[in-house]
Amino acid sequence: MAGLELLSDQGYRVDGRRAGELRKIQARMGVFAQADGSAYIEQGNTKALAVVYGPHEASGRARAGLPPRATASVKGYQAE
């Protein structure tokens, strides 16, 4: 078969899981006391942190009819 083989001949993935096994999932809520809401979730090497502050008065962007901006920082990379 051409291409990447996802399972070994014994039926295991590269990380040792069988085809139907999921990675361990961890989740915590309320990780930032100062925020109105926050959560952290981790599955394998994937980690996500979400924090909510608000509500706030509309900023200059919203008043001007522009969409709100969001900034995300993931392992040293930043995107707007």
N, CA, C and O of each residue as an XYZ file, in Angstrom:
320
protein
N       0.844     -1.184      0.000
C       0.000      0.000      0.000
C       0.887      1.244      0.000
O       1.846      1.302      0.770
N       0.604      2.217     -0.820
C       1.388      3.445     -0.901
C       0.928      4.420      0.180
O      -0.227      4.388      0.605
N       1.835      5.281      0.619
C       1.473      6.304      1.586
C       1.862      5.921      3.001
O       2.583      4.947      3.221
N       1.379      6.692      3.949
C       1.706      6.537      5.354
C       0.895      5.401      5.974
O      -0.327      5.355      5.831
N       1.568      4.498      6.654
C       0.894      3.418      7.374
C       0.568      3.910      8.775
O       1.474      4.272      9.525
N      -0.717      3.932      9.143
C      -1.119      4.432     10.446
C      -0.992      3.380     11.536
O      -0.797      3.725     12.701
N      -1.097      2.107     11.181
C      -1.032      1.029     12.163
C       0.099      0.074     11.822
O       0.399     -0.169     10.653
N       0.730     -0.470     12.878
C       1.761     -1.483     12.667
C       1.091     -2.796     12.277
O      -0.135     -2.905     12.283
N       1.887     -3.766     11.946
C       1.347     -5.085     11.611
C       0.606     -5.703     12.794
O      -0.272     -6.546     12.609
N       0.960     -5.285     14.012
C       0.292     -5.804     15.216
C      -0.969     -5.018     15.571
O      -1.661     -5.368     16.528
N      -1.277     -3.961     14.815
C      -2.493     -3.177     15.044
C      -2.336     -2.002     15.983
O      -3.328     -1.503     16.515
N      -1.090     -1.540     16.205
C      -0.844     -0.421     17.104
C      -0.449      0.827     16.321
O       0.161      0.748     15.255
N      -0.816      1.987     16.882
C      -0.350      3.262     16.337
C       1.084      3.493     16.785
O       1.615      2.728     17.590
N       1.717      4.546     16.268
C       3.094      4.878     16.606
C       3.243      5.127     18.110
O       4.273      4.783     18.690
N       2.222      5.723     18.751
C       2.308      6.032     20.182
C       1.877      4.866     21.076
O       1.776      5.031     22.292
N       1.623      3.686     20.491
C       1.308      2.504     21.279
C      -0.166      2.233     21.497
O      -0.512      1.223     22.109
N      -1.057      3.110     21.014
C      -2.505      2.893     21.175
C      -3.031      1.986     20.072
O      -2.503      1.964     18.960
N      -4.077      1.242     20.396
C      -4.792      0.483     19.374
C      -5.642      1.457     18.559
O      -5.818      2.606     18.961
N      -6.164      1.015     17.432
C      -6.904      1.895     16.515
C      -8.108      2.551     17.186
O      -8.417      3.702     16.877
N      -8.792      1.864     18.087
C      -9.995      2.418     18.722
C      -9.755      3.133     20.031
O     -10.709      3.608     20.648
N      -8.506      3.230     20.481
C      -8.198      3.873     21.758
C      -7.996      5.378     21.580
O      -7.403      5.825     20.598
N      -8.495      6.147     22.542
C      -8.316      7.601     22.538
C      -7.211      7.996     23.497
O      -6.886      7.255     24.425
N      -6.640      9.155     23.272
C      -5.682      9.691     24.218
C      -6.431     10.151     25.467
O      -7.621     10.457     25.406
N      -5.735     10.197     26.587
C      -6.315     10.656     27.842
C      -6.744     12.116     27.704
O      -6.018     12.929     27.133
N      -7.917     12.443     28.225
C      -8.434     13.812     28.172
C      -8.501     14.355     29.592
O      -9.024     13.698     30.493
N      -7.967     15.559     29.786
C      -8.041     16.245     31.072
C      -8.701     17.596     30.844
O      -8.415     18.276     29.858
N      -9.581     17.980     31.753
C     -10.229     19.289     31.657
C     -10.387     19.875     33.049
O     -10.712     19.172     34.006
N     -10.150     21.179     33.141
C     -10.351     21.898     34.393
C     -11.096     23.185     34.090
O     -10.842     23.839     33.078
N     -12.006     23.540     34.962
C     -12.746     24.797     34.823
C     -12.348     25.724     35.957
O     -11.941     25.271     37.027
N     -12.468     27.025     35.720
C     -12.162     28.008     36.743
C     -10.684     28.111     37.058
O     -10.313     28.233     38.225
N      -9.833     28.064     36.048
C      -8.390     28.091     36.276
C      -7.859     29.492     36.560
O      -6.767     29.624     37.113
N      -8.599     30.543     36.200
C      -8.229     31.921     36.498
C      -9.313     32.545     37.359
O     -10.439     32.739     36.900
N      -8.980     32.861     38.606
C      -9.971     33.421     39.529
C     -10.431     34.823     39.106
O     -11.570     35.204     39.378
N      -9.553     35.596     38.442
C      -9.888     36.966     38.070
C     -10.853     37.030     36.884
O     -11.496     38.059     36.675
N     -10.964     35.962     36.113
C     -11.796     35.962     34.902
C     -13.246     35.625     35.244
O     -13.528     35.045     36.292
N     -14.156     35.995     34.352
C     -15.560     35.632     34.511
C     -15.784     34.159     34.191
O     -16.757     33.565     34.656
N     -14.911     33.578     33.416
C     -14.971     32.154     33.102
C     -13.648     31.727     32.496
O     -13.016     32.488     31.765
N     -13.230     30.502     32.804
C     -11.992     29.999     32.221
C     -12.005     28.478     32.243
O     -12.631     27.860     33.103
N     -11.300     27.883     31.277
C     -11.218     26.428     31.185
C      -9.912     26.039     30.525
O      -9.368     26.775     29.702
N      -9.416     24.864     30.902
C      -8.197     24.295     30.334
C      -8.523     22.865     29.941
O      -9.103     22.121     30.732
N      -8.157     22.476     28.730
C      -8.388     21.113     28.263
C      -7.119     20.606     27.606
O      -6.425     21.345     26.908
N      -6.824     19.334     27.840
C      -5.607     18.726     27.311
C      -5.942     17.327     26.803
O      -6.587     16.542     27.498
N      -5.499     17.025     25.591
C      -5.636     15.688     25.015
C      -4.347     15.384     24.271
O      -4.060     15.983     23.235
N      -3.573     14.446     24.809
C      -2.264     14.155     24.218
C      -1.379     15.379     24.305
O      -1.251     15.969     25.378
N      -0.760     15.778     23.194
C       0.095     16.963     23.164
C      -0.664     18.239     22.852
O      -0.059     19.307     22.763
N      -1.983     18.152     22.683
C      -2.797     19.321     22.376
C      -3.334     19.916     23.664
O      -3.962     19.223     24.465
N      -3.085     21.210     23.862
C      -3.529     21.905     25.063
C      -4.248     23.177     24.643
O      -3.815     23.868     23.721
N      -5.356     23.485     25.328
C      -6.108     24.710     25.015
C      -6.530     25.384     26.305
O      -6.934     24.723     27.262
N      -6.431     26.702     26.323
C      -6.832     27.505     27.460
C      -7.773     28.588     26.947
O      -7.443     29.314     26.009
N      -8.942     28.690     27.565
C      -9.906     29.719     27.167
C     -10.262     30.558     28.392
O     -10.544     30.022     29.463
N     -10.244     31.884     28.221
C     -10.540     32.801     29.317
C     -11.530     33.845     28.807
O     -11.377     34.374     27.706
N     -12.552     34.138     29.626
C     -13.575     35.111     29.240
C     -13.622     36.219     30.285
O     -13.711     35.956     31.484
N     -13.561     37.455     29.814
C     -13.738     38.634     30.654
C     -14.871     39.447     30.053
O     -14.898     39.662     28.841
N     -15.792     39.893     30.861
C     -16.851     40.711     30.291
C     -18.113     40.615     31.111
O     -18.113     39.960     32.153
N     -19.171     41.234     30.687
C     -19.262     42.075     29.487
C     -18.615     43.441     29.714
O     -18.459     43.894     30.847
N     -18.247     44.077     28.614
C     -17.639     45.404     28.636
C     -18.379     46.288     27.650
O     -19.075     45.815     26.751
N     -18.205     47.590     27.847
C     -18.752     48.530     26.879
C     -18.083     48.309     25.532
O     -16.929     47.886     25.475
N     -18.788     48.589     24.461
C     -18.255     48.417     23.110
C     -17.017     49.293     22.927
O     -16.989     50.449     23.347
N     -15.998     48.718     22.292
C     -14.772     49.474     22.034
C     -14.941     50.317     20.779
O     -15.995     50.298     20.144
N     -13.904     51.049     20.431
C     -13.934     51.885     19.228
C     -14.174     51.073     17.971
O     -14.846     51.552     17.059
N     -13.642     49.848     17.892
C     -13.854     48.998     16.709
C     -15.335     48.664     16.559
O     -15.886     48.751     15.462
N     -15.973     48.286     17.651
C     -17.387     47.899     17.567
C     -18.254     49.112     17.223
O     -19.202     49.007     16.445
N     -17.920     50.253     17.807
C     -18.688     51.467     17.510
C     -18.542     51.873     16.052
O     -19.463     52.451     15.475
N     -17.397     51.576     15.452
C     -17.152     51.937     14.056
C     -17.740     50.896     13.093
O     -17.602     51.037     11.878
N     -18.385     49.867     13.616
C     -18.975     48.845     12.765
C     -17.985     47.779     12.307
O     -18.302     46.973     11.432
N     -16.796     47.770     12.889
C     -15.785     46.768     12.530
C     -15.960     45.529     13.406
O     -16.425     45.639     14.540
N     -15.595     44.361     12.900
C     -15.705     43.152     13.721
C     -14.707     43.205     14.875
O     -13.646     43.815     14.744
N     -15.035     42.571     16.007
C     -14.095     42.558     17.113
C     -12.837     41.782     16.754
O     -12.873     40.903     15.892
N     -11.730     42.100     17.406
C     -10.456     41.423     17.155
C     -10.201     40.411     18.254
O     -10.592     40.606     19.405
N      -9.558     39.355     17.891
C      -9.153     38.345     18.864
C      -7.682     38.047     18.655
O      -7.187     38.068     17.528
N      -6.990     37.771     19.741
C      -5.584     37.419     19.667
C      -5.394     36.073     20.340
O      -5.907     35.843     21.435
N      -4.662     35.191     19.692
C      -4.367     33.879     20.262
C      -2.875     33.660     20.244
O      -2.208     33.965     19.256
N      -2.349     33.133     21.332
C      -0.935     32.811     21.415
C      -0.813     31.327     21.722
O      -1.322     30.855     22.738
N      -0.136     30.589     20.841
C       0.005     29.145     20.992
C       1.470     28.779     20.876
O       2.076     28.954     19.819
N       2.041     28.274     21.952
C       3.430     27.839     21.984
C       4.374     28.813     21.290
O       5.169     28.415     20.439
N       4.285     30.084     21.652
C       5.209     31.060     21.132
C       4.795     31.714     19.839
O       5.438     32.682     19.431
N       3.761     31.245     19.167
C       3.276     31.863     17.932
C       2.091     32.729     18.287
O       1.282     32.362     19.140
N       1.978     33.883     17.639
C       0.862     34.769     17.903
C       0.172     35.124     16.599
O       0.821     35.474     15.612
N      -1.163     35.029     16.605
C      -1.949     35.368     15.421
C      -3.047     36.317     15.814
O      -3.604     36.203     16.905
N      -3.369     37.250     14.948
C      -4.480     38.177     15.202
C      -5.533     37.979     14.139
O      -6.561     38.656     14.155
